[in-house]
Amino acid sequence: MTDIVDPSKRSRIMASIRGKDTKPELLVRSGLHKLGARFRLHRRDLPGKPDLVFPRYRVVLFVHGCFWHRHAGCKLASRPATNEKFWAEKFQLNVDRDRRQTELLIQAGWRVFVIWECSLRNNDLTPLFSSVFSELQFGKALYQEWPINKK
């Protein structure tokens, strides 16, 4: 399948993709804040500039888009049909970078949480946010993802 827009328009579209304050991120921030969670945003001194940082609990949280961060087994993580080599390399670099940042954060004594975009597509997100907030306060896992065991 070929791209239906010209390269200059595609470039503008790609440049407009936001890196922070995305709709999924705002949804997570709002949901956790309503439960009483307090956090900092995008701390530059931490690897990967996590979306939310909970210094009190030594937890960082990333809200990952399934497409860009390659959520395994997710239908939202489809691969573009054109320029396959470019996309394969780009996605692999993203996955490798995520892995490196997670390792650095854990080595520095942080717990790392990832909420995947697909888990935010439900109408009732209260159970998700309650689970995250509970794990934040009482959990011991160094790394946790939502949805859990999606694969």
Secondary structure, DSSP 8 states (H G I E B T S, - for coil): ---SS-HHHHHHHHHT--SSS-HHHHHHHHHHHHTT---EE--TTSTT--SEEEGGGTEEEEEE-HHHHT-TT-TT----SSSHHHHHHHHHHHHHHHHHHHHHHHHTT-EEEEEEGGGG-SS--HHHHHHHHHHHHH---SEEEESTT--
